Amino acid sequence: MAESKFNIYGFQPFVMKALQKIGFHEPTEIQQRLIPLVQRGESVIGQSQTGTGKTHSYILPLIDKIDPTKKEVQVVITAPTRELASQIYQEIINITEFSNEEILTRLFIGGTDKQRTIEKLKVQPHIVVGTPGRINDLTKEQALFIHKSTTLVIDEADLMLDMGFLEDIDQFASKMQEKLQMLVFSATIPEKLKPFLKKYLENPQYIHIEPKQLTAEKIAHYLLPARHRNKKEVVYDVLTAYNPYLAIVFTNTKKMAEEVAFALTNKGLKVGRIHGDLSPRERKKMMKQIKDLEFQYIVATDLAARGIDIEGVSHVINYELPSDLDFYVHRVGRTARAGYSGVALTIYSSSDEDALNRLENLGIQFKNVDLKDGEIIEISDRNKRKKRQRQQDEIDVMAKAIVKKPKKVKPGYKKKMQSEVDKIRKRQNRLKRK
């Protein structure tokens, strides 16, 4: 067996054993850059593409530093959604279960019995993972004592900002150690996030992992014109034509997600839903059903595009393009994971042209398709006419540059010049066709 390249970090034997068990042998780029900084206690702002191994870049060194003999909170990890918090918690359990000494980790999220949670806090955990609102509640109730904690992790910080959680974090972060190690991860760093970062981070290390490409290599990107058709009919026809292993249909609003899910259900498809209007109980049940592969189709808002890991997604369908094009990358990143290939299809209207051009300028190469007799077929490039006109314009400019106006003009010179231009133009068009 090849020697693990994680040996260079000097992790405790139980951490190395856990890495071997889960099949991690070589650190990813973000892990290589981040682990030493976390080990040194430095604060970090990290930006990286989904699927880069970000979670293990901080949980491995933080678990390794836990002192099990101290019965106090040493690390607080926050996530914007219950699902993401639950995933992080599970990843920590997968490592700490190999420790001979108990490293107590607790998950605190909404939708759970608060009184029962408070009773369990008679013994303080070493690691806290949860959503900001619930962590803040428990500190206000004086059930959770985080004042001795030296590290705070904020995952998906820009989403925290969008969902209004920064105030909660601010309230309990102010109760933590003055020399606080803060690890902030965010796909983007919006202007409104900067004052918060400036308040808590003094000379942080900034780690930006440039994606080798904008989206995973094995994603095939397709465009399908809506034209004047009923989009709900179109998405149904697309899904039945693909017959996917598991497809996520993304909409921009909770209302539209419900409308699309209802329309697909009416046509006999068994459809799961993920959006912010589901109650905690409904969301928990839905995630379990999705995990148990009870659905072939899921309709979701962008809540599912960030952080929530749904295994086996073969197809992503954009019912509408997101207004923030970063979310295109997050959405399609749900497929083509763990070495598999995936399909990302966008149903577009003429009003989406500007957004599509911007995505193409970022390096995304779309193939153009349409529906015919219940099948998806390739069609010509939507920009074919524009490209042909642009080429023709370029040939005209070149031809006119070659044919100079004579110094001494004679009657009929314009006609002769135009004839020369036409000859050059025809010659260039013949060459193009060849």
C-alpha positions, 0 to 999 in steps of 0.5 A: 500500500502506498504511503499516505501523503498526509503524513507530512502534517504529523496528525495523530495516529487515529486521524491517519487511521480514519483517512486510510479508512475513508480512502484519502491518500493525497491532500487536495490543493486547498488542503495543502495550502490550508492545513499548515495555516490552521495548525499554526492557529492563523485566521484564513479567508478561503475561496474555492470551487465546490468539491475541492475538499474544503471541509477536510482542510479545516476539520482534520487539523482542528480535530487533531488539536482537540484536548479531550481532557478539557471538558469545554468547547474548543471549536465552533463550526457554523453553516447556513443550512441544517443539511450542510451542518449535518454533513459537516457533523457526520464528516467529523464523526467519521474521523473522531470515532477512531480516537481512543479518547472521546472527542465529543461533538454535538450538532445544534440545528433548528427543528430539533427539541430545544429542551432536550438539547439543553439537557444534553449540555450538562456535559459541554462538547469539545466541538460544536457544529450548527446553524447560527440561530440555534447556537446563538439561542443556546448561548443566550440560554446559558446552556452552551458555553463557548467563551473558551473556544479559540476557533470559529469556522464560518462556512458558506459566508456569503450565503450566511449574509444572504440569509441574515445570519451574520447578526447571530454570529456577531452576537456569539462571536463577541463572547469568544476568546479575544485572540480568536482563530477565524476560518471563513469560507465563501464562494464570493466575497460581497462588499456587504461581507467585508465590514464583518470580516474586518471586525474579527479578522486581523491580517488574515491569510487569503487562500483563493483556489482558482478553478482549473476550469469553471465547471467539472470536466465531465459535465456536458452543457446543453441549451434548449430554446423554450420558444413559445412553448409551455415551459412546464411541458418542455421540462416534463418532455426533457425529463422523460426523454432523458429518463435520468438516474436522478435529476435536479430541476432548479428554479429561482423562487420557492413559488416556481419550485412548487408550481413546477413540482405540482405540474410534474406530479400531475403528469405522473412523476414522483417528485421531491422538493427542496426549498426554504418554505418546507418545515424542519420536519418536512425537510428532514423527511425529504432529505431522507427520502432523497438519500433512500432514492425514493425520487428520480426527480427533485425540484429545488431552489438554490438552497440545494445548489450550495453545500447540500451533497446529494449523491448520484445526480446524473442530470441538472436542469435549469428551468430558468437561469439564476440572476447571479451567474455564480449559481450556475456553477454551483447548480451544475456542480451537483452532477459529475461528482466523484469521477462520474459524468453529468448533464446540465441542460438550460431551458432558455428564452431570448431574454437570456442571451446576455447571460448565456454570452457571459457564461460562454465568455467564462469558458462554458461551451454549450451544445444546442439541442431541441425536442423532436418526437420525444427525443433530444436532438442536436441543432445548429448553434443559436449564434450561427446567423450572427457569426456568419454576418460577422465573418461577412463584415470582416471580409467586406472590410478586408476587401475594401482595404485591399482595393485602393481609390485611384489617385486620378479618378475617371468616370465609372471608377466607383463601379470598377472599385466595387467590381474588384471588391466583389471579386475579392469577397467571392474568393474569400467566401470560397476559401471559407467554404473549403 
